[in-house]
Amino acid sequence: MGYLTIINIEKIKEEKGEDQEEETKEEKKKKKTVNLTVKVVDQKDNPVKGAKVTVFSNPKTATTNSKGEVIFKNLEKGEHKLVVSHDGYTGNQKLALNEDNIKTYVVTVKMEKTISGNTFLPILALVGLSFLIFCFPNKIMRFFNGAPGKRKNKTEEFSKN
């Protein structure tokens, strides 16, 4: 597991010409969408190549290039969930892409690698059990086998009578 930290969001406004005529239906539709560039960096701010980036509401997935970047075009404006996976780690972050007159968002995220509770607890249990076996081998053996000489085989007990 891991987590993402958004370290920068750059917003690029839509450019309007002074002599722009009435908008067509296609232009109005484009106003309801935005472009998103995601830059993925590691803990040392180096670009992460080959990270799988998914943007949810209507899922779109792409892989980062050598610059750690991926571009999504024509995403619907609104709330989205950004999920980044790389090298066995996955992190996610919510994004609000809904401001008027913003056509492109450039989001830089830092991928932090952490051990999650789902991974940590089994490891802790294994370490604890190993400690008990190493420190108290005789007590552990008595626990599983019963005290020496006190447990009888049931078939022996019936054959004596």
N, C-alpha and C positions, 0 to 999 in steps of 0.2 A: 504494500500500500504506500501511498505517498500523499502529498497534498500540493495544491497549487496556490501561489500567491500572485495576485495581479500587482505588478510593480509599476505599470504605466499604461494609461489609456490616452491615445492621441485621437482627437476627433477632427476629421477633415470635412469642412462645410461644402455644401453643394454650390457650385459656381453658377451664377446667373448672368446672362448677357443683358445689356441694357435694351436691346432691340428684340427681345424674345417675344414671339407672338403667342397666341392662345395655345395652351397645352393640349396635346393629343391624348387619347385614352392610354396609349402606350407610355407616354411620359408620366401621366398621373399614376399608372401602375408602378413605374419605377420609383416614384417618390415613396411608396409604401415598403420599399426594400432598401437594404443597405449592403455594403460590402464589408467584409471583416478580414483583416490580416492578423494572424496570430503568430507571435514570435515566442518560441519556447527556449528558455535558457536554463542552465543547471545552477547549482549552488554558487559557482564561481563566475556566473554571468557569461559562460561560454554557450554558443548556440548548440542546441540538441538536434542532431540530424537523425531522421528515421523515427521520430515520435509520431504515434497515431493520434490525430486530433479529431474529435467528433463534436459537432454542435447539435444540440438537441432542441427541439420542439418538432421540427420536421428534420430528422437526422441526416446530416451530411458528414462524410468522413474523408480525410485526406492525410497524407504523410508529409512531415516537414522535410524541406530541402537542406542543402549544406549550410545555409544561413540560419537554419532553425525556424523557417517561415513556412506558412501555408496560407492560401488565400481562398476565401469563400465568397462567391458573388451572388447577389440577389437574395439575401436572407430576408425573411419577413421581419419588420420592425417588431420589437417587443422583448419579452423576457426569454432568455436562452440559458441552457446549461452547457458549459464547456467541459469536456472530458479529455484528458491527455494521458496516454499510456506509453511507457517506454521502459525497456529493460526489466520487465516484470513488475513495474510500479505503475499505479494509476492514481490520478488526482482529478478533482473536479472543482468547478467554480461557477457561480451564477453570474450572468451578464445581463445588463439592461441596455438594449440597443433600440431606443425608442425616441430619441430627441429629434425635434423638427430641424430641418435644414442640414442635418448631418448625413452625408452620403457614405463615408468610409470611416470605420473604426480600426485603429491599429492598436492591438492589445499585446503587451509583453507580459508573459507569465513566467514565474520561476518555479521549476519543479523541484520540490524537496522530497528526498527519499526518507521514509520513516518506516518503522515496524508498527503495524496496527495491533490492536487488542486481539484480533482474530488470529494473528500469528504469534503474538507475544505470550499469551496464556498457555498454549501447548508446550512452547519452549520452556517456560517457567516450570511447568509440571514435570517435564522430563528432567530438567536440572535438579529439581527437588527430589525426585525419585532416585536419581543417580547418587545424590548426596546421602540419602538414607541407606541405600545398598552398600555404599562405600564405607560409611561410618559405623553401621550397625548390621553387618552381614549375619551374625549369629541370631540376633533377634528377628531379623526378617525371615530367615530360614525356619525358625521355630513358629513364627506366625503362619507361614504357609503349610508347614508339615505337621504342626501340632507339637507339643512338648515331647522330647524323645522318650520312648517307652511308655507313654501314657495312653496312646491311641492303639486300639486293638482292631484287628481285621475282623469284620463281622462273621465271616465264614469260619474262622478259628474259634470264635466264641460259641457258635452253634455246634460245632463238631465235638467240643469238650463235653457237652451235656448229653 
